[in-house]
Amino acid sequence: MIVAGDIGGTKCSLALFELQEDRLISKFESTYPSRRYPGLEVVVARFLSEKPVRIHQDRICLLYTSDAADELDGVDLGGRR
C-alpha cells in the first residue's frame, strides 16, 4: 500500500493506493481542511484511522507547497515565497 498526499494551506488531500501489476489502484481518498488541524501528523493519523482496509505502512510520500510550509512550520522549500 502507498499513502500519498497533496498538502496545502487550504486543504490536505490524502489517498491510499495499491499496486496491482503495473497500475496504481485508488483504495481510499479523503480531503481535510488544513486550518481545522494543529498539524500534519494529526491529519495523517485521522486518515489512517478512517481507512477501510488494514495496512502496514512504513513510508509515506507527501507533496506540499512552500506557502503551506511557511504558514505551518516556517520552512522555506527552495526559496519559493
DRENTORKOL-3810 file (N, C-alpha, C; in nm, 4 decimals):
REM DRENTORKOL-3810
@n.u->0.0835; n.v->-0.1186; n.w->0.0000; ca.u->0.0000; ca.v->0.0000; ca.w->0.0000; c.u->0.0880; c.v->0.1250; c.w->0.0000
@n.u->0.0374; n.v->0.2270; n.w->-0.0623; ca.u->0.1078; ca.v->0.3543; ca.w->-0.0718; c.u->0.0144; c.v->0.4644; c.w->-0.0233
@n.u->0.0622; n.v->0.5463; n.w->0.0692; ca.u->-0.0116; ca.v->0.6643; ca.w->0.1129; c.u->0.0518; c.v->0.7838; c.w->0.0425
@n.u->-0.0296; n.v->0.8602; n.w->-0.0282; ca.u->0.0192; ca.v->0.9783; ca.w->-0.0991; c.u->-0.0691; c.v->1.0966; c.w->-0.0627
@n.u->-0.0125; n.v->1.2158; n.w->-0.0689; ca.u->-0.0921; ca.v->1.3319; ca.w->-0.0330; c.u->-0.0447; c.v->1.4605; c.w->-0.0964
@n.u->-0.1351; n.v->1.5541; n.w->-0.1046; ca.u->-0.1090; ca.v->1.6894; ca.w->-0.1522; c.u->-0.1491; c.v->1.7822; c.w->-0.0383
@n.u->-0.0500; n.v->1.8449; n.w->0.0239; ca.u->-0.0727; ca.v->1.9244; ca.w->0.1435; c.u->-0.0666; c.v->2.0723; c.w->0.1074
@n.u->-0.1700; n.v->2.1449; n.w->0.1419; ca.u->-0.1724; ca.v->2.2878; ca.w->0.1137; c.u->-0.2259; c.v->2.3655; c.w->0.2321
@n.u->-0.2218; n.v->2.4962; n.w->0.2219; ca.u->-0.2696; ca.v->2.5827; ca.w->0.3286; c.u->-0.4206; c.v->2.5784; c.w->0.3450
@n.u->-0.4924; n.v->2.5434; n.w->0.2382; ca.u->-0.6381; ca.v->2.5373; ca.w->0.2411; c.u->-0.6887; c.v->2.3985; c.w->0.2748
@n.u->-0.6300; n.v->2.2966; n.w->0.2099; ca.u->-0.6769; ca.v->2.1599; ca.w->0.2319; c.u->-0.5621; c.v->2.0609; c.w->0.2221
@n.u->-0.5881; n.v->1.9455; n.w->0.2771; ca.u->-0.4929; ca.v->1.8349; ca.w->0.2749; c.u->-0.5658; c.v->1.7154; c.w->0.2144
@n.u->-0.5228; n.v->1.6724; n.w->0.0964; ca.u->-0.5845; ca.v->1.5575; ca.w->0.0297; c.u->-0.4920; c.v->1.4381; c.w->0.0429
@n.u->-0.5441; n.v->1.3280; n.w->0.0952; ca.u->-0.4664; ca.v->1.2063; ca.w->0.1137; c.u->-0.5355; c.v->1.0912; c.w->0.0426
@n.u->-0.4555; n.v->0.9967; n.w->-0.0050; ca.u->-0.5099; ca.v->0.8808; ca.w->-0.0754; c.u->-0.4268; c.v->0.7573; c.w->-0.0435
@n.u->-0.4938; n.v->0.6443; n.w->-0.0481; ca.u->-0.4303; ca.v->0.5153; ca.w->-0.0262; c.u->-0.4394; c.v->0.4387; c.w->-0.1576
@n.u->-0.3242; n.v->0.3934; n.w->-0.2069; ca.u->-0.3180; ca.v->0.3208; ca.w->-0.3332; c.u->-0.2605; c.v->0.1820; c.w->-0.3127
@n.u->-0.3012; n.v->0.0920; n.w->-0.4004; ca.u->-0.2457; ca.v->-0.0422; ca.w->-0.4018; c.u->-0.1850; c.v->-0.0658; c.w->-0.5400
@n.u->-0.0682; n.v->-0.1259; n.w->-0.5437; ca.u->-0.0030; ca.v->-0.1579; ca.w->-0.6708; c.u->-0.0513; c.v->-0.2948; c.w->-0.7166
@n.u->-0.1183; n.v->-0.2982; n.w->-0.8318; ca.u->-0.1661; ca.v->-0.4230; ca.w->-0.8909; c.u->-0.1076; c.v->-0.4327; c.w->-1.0301
@n.u->-0.0210; n.v->-0.5321; n.w->-1.0475; ca.u->0.0560; ca.v->-0.5469; ca.w->-1.1699; c.u->0.1362; c.v->-0.4186; c.w->-1.1898
@n.u->0.1118; n.v->-0.3434; n.w->-1.2945; ca.u->0.1861; ca.v->-0.2197; ca.w->-1.3190; c.u->0.0992; c.v->-0.0957; c.w->-1.3007
@n.u->-0.0102; n.v->-0.1088; n.w->-1.2266; ca.u->-0.1028; ca.v->0.0039; ca.w->-1.2110; c.u->-0.1275; c.v->0.0342; c.w->-1.0640
@n.u->-0.1459; n.v->0.1628; n.w->-1.0355; ca.u->-0.1859; ca.v->0.2041; ca.w->-0.9012; c.u->-0.3382; c.v->0.2110; c.w->-0.8969
@n.u->-0.3960; n.v->0.1431; n.w->-0.8004; ca.u->-0.5407; ca.v->0.1407; ca.w->-0.7836; c.u->-0.5749; c.v->0.2184; c.w->-0.6570
@n.u->-0.6588; n.v->0.3202; n.w->-0.6715; ca.u->-0.7008; ca.v->0.4003; ca.w->-0.5564; c.u->-0.7969; c.v->0.3190; c.w->-0.4700
@n.u->-0.7646; n.v->0.3074; n.w->-0.3413; ca.u->-0.8468; ca.v->0.2311; ca.w->-0.2487; c.u->-0.9306; c.v->0.3213; c.w->-0.1577
@n.u->-0.8779; n.v->0.4403; n.w->-0.1269; ca.u->-0.9456; ca.v->0.5285; ca.w->-0.0324; c.u->-0.8874; c.v->0.6676; c.w->-0.0466
@n.u->-0.9744; n.v->0.7689; n.w->-0.0504; ca.u->-0.9298; ca.v->0.9080; ca.w->-0.0601; c.u->-1.0112; c.v->0.9937; c.w->0.0363
@n.u->-0.9477; n.v->1.0976; n.w->0.0871; ca.u->-1.0194; ca.v->1.1904; ca.w->0.1742; c.u->-0.9493; c.v->1.3255; c.w->0.1729
@n.u->-1.0271; n.v->1.4306; n.w->0.1956; ca.u->-0.9742; ca.v->1.5665; ca.w->0.1999; c.u->-1.0138; c.v->1.6309; c.w->0.3319
@n.u->-0.9182; n.v->1.7021; n.w->0.3913; ca.u->-0.9380; ca.v->1.7649; ca.w->0.5219; c.u->-0.9028; c.v->1.9129; c.w->0.5132
@n.u->-0.9835; n.v->2.0012; n.w->0.5732; ca.u->-0.9490; ca.v->2.1433; ca.w->0.5777; c.u->-0.8249; c.v->2.1628; c.w->0.6661
@n.u->-0.7203; n.v->2.2202; n.w->0.6127; ca.u->-0.5928; ca.v->2.2330; ca.w->0.6834; c.u->-0.6042; c.v->2.3115; c.w->0.8136
@n.u->-0.6809; n.v->2.4151; n.w->0.8145; ca.u->-0.6873; ca.v->2.5034; ca.w->0.9321; c.u->-0.7615; c.v->2.4418; c.w->1.0515
@n.u->-0.8294; n.v->2.3308; n.w->1.0303; ca.u->-0.9014; ca.v->2.2655; ca.w->1.1409; c.u->-0.8108; c.v->2.1742; c.w->1.2240
@n.u->-0.6888; n.v->2.1554; n.w->1.1800; ca.u->-0.5996; ca.v->2.0617; ca.w->1.2479; c.u->-0.4723; c.v->2.1323; c.w->1.2923
@n.u->-0.4187; n.v->2.0939; n.w->1.4074; ca.u->-0.2993; ca.v->2.1608; ca.w->1.4598; c.u->-0.1710; c.v->2.1251; c.w->1.3856
@n.u->-0.1725; n.v->2.0168; n.w->1.3083; ca.u->-0.0521; ca.v->1.9776; ca.w->1.2360; c.u->-0.0784; c.v->1.8607; c.w->1.1434
@n.u->0.0157; n.v->1.8363; n.w->1.0561; ca.u->0.0034; ca.v->1.7305; ca.w->0.9564; c.u->-0.0062; c.v->1.5921; c.w->1.0199
@n.u->0.0637; n.v->1.5711; n.w->1.1300; ca.u->0.0619; ca.v->1.4403; ca.w->1.1952; c.u->-0.0804; c.v->1.4018; c.w->1.2358
@n.u->-0.1577; n.v->1.4990; n.w->1.2819; ca.u->-0.2952; ca.v->1.4735; ca.w->1.3241; c.u->-0.3818; c.v->1.4361; c.w->1.2039
@n.u->-0.3620; n.v->1.5048; n.w->1.0925; ca.u->-0.4388; ca.v->1.4757; ca.w->0.9712; c.u->-0.4076; c.v->1.3340; c.w->0.9221
@n.u->-0.2798; n.v->1.2999; n.w->0.9150; ca.u->-0.2406; ca.v->1.1665; ca.w->0.8675; c.u->-0.2936; c.v->1.0590; c.w->0.9621
@n.u->-0.2862; n.v->1.0815; n.w->1.0916; ca.u->-0.3380; ca.v->0.9846; ca.w->1.1885; c.u->-0.4888; c.v->0.9650; c.w->1.1692
@n.u->-0.5608; n.v->1.0739; n.w->1.1479; ca.u->-0.7059; ca.v->1.0613; ca.w->1.1247; c.u->-0.7331; c.v->0.9837; c.w->0.9974
@n.u->-0.6616; n.v->1.0164; n.w->0.8899; ca.u->-0.6792; ca.v->0.9458; ca.w->0.7629; c.u->-0.6565; c.v->0.7959; c.w->0.7807
@n.u->-0.5473; n.v->0.7600; n.w->0.8452; ca.u->-0.5164; ca.v->0.6180; ca.w->0.8628; c.u->-0.6192; c.v->0.5475; c.w->0.9510
@n.u->-0.6807; n.v->0.6210; n.w->1.0441; ca.u->-0.7831; ca.v->0.5595; ca.w->1.1300; c.u->-0.9150; c.v->0.5400; c.w->1.0561
@n.u->-0.9363; n.v->0.6150; n.w->0.9467; ca.u->-1.0611; ca.v->0.6071; ca.w->0.8706; c.u->-1.0547; c.v->0.5098; c.w->0.7535
@n.u->-0.9390; n.v->0.4591; n.w->0.7244; ca.u->-0.9220; ca.v->0.3760; ca.w->0.6048; c.u->-1.0038; c.v->0.2475; c.w->0.6147
@n.u->-1.0594; n.v->0.2023; n.w->0.5024; ca.u->-1.1439; ca.v->0.0834; ca.w->0.5045; c.u->-1.0662; c.v->-0.0487; c.w->0.5012
@n.u->-0.9360; n.v->-0.0423; n.w->0.4858; ca.u->-0.8540; ca.v->-0.1642; ca.w->0.4803; c.u->-0.7412; c.v->-0.1528; c.w->0.5817
@n.u->-0.6937; n.v->-0.2670; n.w->0.6271; ca.u->-0.5794; ca.v->-0.2696; ca.w->0.7185; c.u->-0.4517; c.v->-0.2654; c.w->0.6372
@n.u->-0.3618; n.v->-0.1757; n.w->0.6749; ca.u->-0.2343; ca.v->-0.1696; ca.w->0.6036; c.u->-0.1201; c.v->-0.1665; c.w->0.7034
@n.u->-0.0062; n.v->-0.2067; n.w->0.6550; ca.u->0.1177; ca.v->-0.1879; ca.w->0.7298; c.u->0.2018; c.v->-0.0950; c.w->0.6436
@n.u->0.2188; n.v->0.0261; n.w->0.6898; ca.u->0.2981; ca.v->0.1219; ca.w->0.6130; c.u->0.4171; c.v->0.1656; c.w->0.6962
@n.u->0.5281; n.v->0.1842; n.w->0.6269; ca.u->0.6432; ca.v->0.2394; ca.w->0.6967; c.u->0.6994; c.v->0.3596; c.w->0.6227
@n.u->0.6353; n.v->0.3961; n.w->0.5125; ca.u->0.6774; ca.v->0.5140; ca.w->0.4371; c.u->0.5546; c.v->0.5846; c.w->0.3815
@n.u->0.5650; n.v->0.7172; n.w->0.3794; ca.u->0.4595; ca.v->0.7995; ca.w->0.3218; c.u->0.5280; c.v->0.9066; c.w->0.2379
@n.u->0.4723; n.v->0.9342; n.w->0.1199; ca.u->0.5258; ca.v->1.0395; ca.w->0.0337; c.u->0.4208; c.v->1.1497; c.w->0.0251
@n.u->0.4596; n.v->1.2714; n.w->0.0629; ca.u->0.3665; ca.v->1.3837; ca.w->0.0619; c.u->0.4255; c.v->1.5008; c.w->-0.0154
@n.u->0.3409; n.v->1.5728; n.w->-0.0866; ca.u->0.3788; ca.v->1.6933; ca.w->-0.1599; c.u->0.3120; c.v->1.8106; c.w->-0.0907
@n.u->0.3899; n.v->1.9119; n.w->-0.0591; ca.u->0.3286; ca.v->2.0307; ca.w->-0.0014; c.u->0.3921; c.v->2.1549; c.w->-0.0595
@n.u->0.3126; n.v->2.2627; n.w->-0.0636; ca.u->0.3592; ca.v->2.3866; ca.w->-0.1236; c.u->0.4469; c.v->2.4629; c.w->-0.0254
@n.u->0.5294; n.v->2.5480; n.w->-0.0781; ca.u->0.6146; ca.v->2.6307; ca.w->0.0064; c.u->0.5308; c.v->2.7208; c.w->0.0953
@n.u->0.4212; n.v->2.7738; n.w->0.0417; ca.u->0.3349; ca.v->2.8611; ca.w->0.1216; c.u->0.2788; c.v->2.7866; c.w->0.2413
@n.u->0.2352; n.v->2.6617; n.w->0.2204; ca.u->0.1819; ca.v->2.5825; ca.w->0.3318; c.u->0.2912; c.v->2.5564; c.w->0.4344
@n.u->0.4103; n.v->2.5263; n.w->0.3881; ca.u->0.5213; ca.v->2.5005; ca.w->0.4807; c.u->0.5550; c.v->2.6274; c.w->0.5585
@n.u->0.5562; n.v->2.7408; n.w->0.4898; ca.u->0.5865; ca.v->2.8665; ca.w->0.5570; c.u->0.4833; c.v->2.8959; c.w->0.6654
@n.u->0.3548; n.v->2.8727; n.w->0.6339; ca.u->0.2487; ca.v->2.9006; ca.w->0.7302; c.u->0.2543; c.v->2.8074; c.w->0.8498
@n.u->0.2735; n.v->2.6787; n.w->0.8265; ca.u->0.2614; ca.v->2.5802; ca.w->0.9328; c.u->0.3892; c.v->2.5580; c.w->1.0119
@n.u->0.5022; n.v->2.5575; n.w->0.9429; ca.u->0.6261; ca.v->2.5193; ca.w->1.0099; c.u->0.7380; c.v->2.6219; c.w->0.9992
@n.u->0.7184; n.v->2.7267; n.w->0.9205; ca.u->0.8245; ca.v->2.8229; ca.w->0.8996; c.u->0.9376; c.v->2.7692; c.w->0.8142
@n.u->0.9091; n.v->2.6705; n.w->0.7312; ca.u->1.0120; ca.v->2.6093; ca.w->0.6459; c.u->1.0040; c.v->2.6711; c.w->0.5088
@n.u->1.1183; n.v->2.7052; n.w->0.4515; ca.u->1.1249; ca.v->2.7578; ca.w->0.3167; c.u->1.1800; c.v->2.6487; c.w->0.2264
@n.u->1.0995; n.v->2.6027; n.w->0.1322; ca.u->1.1412; ca.v->2.4959; ca.w->0.0416; c.u->1.1969; c.v->2.5566; c.w->-0.0875
@n.u->1.3250; n.v->2.5701; n.w->-0.0968; ca.u->1.3868; ca.v->2.6171; ca.w->-0.2200; c.u->1.3663; c.v->2.7638; c.w->-0.2504
@n.u->1.3385; n.v->2.8469; n.w->-0.1532; ca.u->1.3298; ca.v->2.9904; ca.w->-0.1748; c.u->1.2009; c.v->3.0374; c.w->-0.2390
@n.u->1.1004; n.v->2.9531; n.w->-0.2539; ca.u->0.9747; ca.v->2.9945; ca.w->-0.3162; c.u->0.8882; c.v->3.0615; c.w->-0.2109
@n.u->0.8795; n.v->3.1916; n.w->-0.2150; ca.u->0.7950; ca.v->3.2654; ca.w->-0.1207; c.u->0.7017; c.v->3.3545; c.w->-0.1958
END
